[in-house]
Amino acid sequence: MHYDLDIVKKELFDYCKDRWIALQGKSFIRHDAKGEPLYFKNIDDVSKYIKIYNARTIYATAAVYSNIKYLRISRYTPFFDIDTKIDKWELAVEAAKIIVDALEKEGVKESVYIIWSGEGMHVRINENALPKNIDPLLASKVIVNYILKKTNTELEKLVNKSQGDLKVENLIDDKRLFTAPLSLHRNLEYVAICLSTKDLNNFSLEWARPENFKHNISWRNYVENEIETLCKIAIKEFDTKVVTITKNSEMKPQSLKIGRFQIMGLLQAARYYVLHNDSDKAKSFGINRAIFYAWAKHYGKSYSSTKGHKAGVASEQTLEQKIKNVAGEEVYIDDKTGFFIIGNKPNFPKDFDKEIKDKINAIYPFEEAWRAAVEYVSSFSRETLLDQRKFFEKVYLPVRDNFEKILKKEGLSQFLEKTE
């Protein structure tokens, strides 16, 4: 019903026009049935796509394309990502104020707007304010870096005050997705509303309630070339490395590599899926094995999958369960749910989504990574997939630090080269 509202359809279509979109429901969709990048062709596609793909949340690329099919970037929306927990939303507002104030001091005022994303904020700059003679991705990256450097001391105080729950990041890259205005949050009952910079002093969570949201169309405002001077200063004074402000830390380059824990979980899930064709249990198996190998590495020979370990996994299994050999590995299975267990705790698909899927998706589209992982795992013999040692040595080890090897189409290595 929300996406049938005229104002919602208009704002989403106008904002997402010429952007590559993604839809989040039970699955994450970025391509149509033909494998082409998904985008809105007309205003009615908004509610139409929500129904077709059974989706809840709409994301769009920060990049604006002259040709979406070939992903030719013509413009880019610079943004500052402010992430926190819902009960500390006021700190996100304070962080946004600091960034907005810094931008105003640099002469950037009329082209700035705020998006409340549901559990944090984005300070965004209208892409039309960037100079036309500078690469938009480079310009966006250095501008965000420069302002974060200027505001580092103030922001770090807020981060420490939040006890690490607040994070302010530069997430600029060529495939970056962010929440589209008036999209529903994927989990929380909030709408991603747009605020003007003047709205920050009065904002409350009630503004983002779906049944009575308060939305400002200030994202449309800009002054052409307003950010040109700041951009030139930033290019001269700051490099293009991505920076992150975290608790008690200096500004440091952010790694865009997928972690070993996520790679192990992804490949183990793909392994189970190839052998048994069950996606939910594949997720359970994937997170279960990722946890097991992480603890096995930490505790070494003292670790046992059946006895638990002395710190992170309970020493006794008390759920209704049985031990079973799955793909050459001994694992506990919960009789009631059918999911795998470690430390007396069932590993649910949502656990995989939180620890594996979401973290990969922040770096590279998970749907593409999953497709590539299944294809990669499928290239090995059934004998290898059913053998614990062979899987670890032949399937996992060769790609644990080079996952880009198995990605097809615009591989991750090429992606990373563009963004680092």
Secondary structure, DSSP 4 states (H G I P E B T S, - for coil): -GGGSHHHHHHHHHHHTTS-EEEEESSEE-B-TTSPBP--SSTTHHHHHHHHTTEEEEEEESEEEEETTTTEEEEE--EEEEE--GGGHHHHHHHHHHHHHHHHHTT--TTEEEEE-SSEEEEEE-GGGS-TTS-HHHHHHHHHHHHHHHTHHHHHHHHHHTTT--EEE----TT-EEEPTTPBPSSSS-B-EEE-GGGGGT--GGGG-GGG-----GGG---TTTTHHHHHHHHHH-----EEE-TT---EEPP-SPPHHHHHHHHHHHHHHHHH--HHHHHHHHHHHHHHHHHHHHHGGG-BTTTB-SSSS-SS--SSEEEEEETTEEEEEETTT--EEETTEE--HHHHIIIIIHHHHTTS-HHHHHHHHHHHHHTS-HHHHT-HHHIIIIIIGGGTT-GGGG--SS-HHHHHHHH-
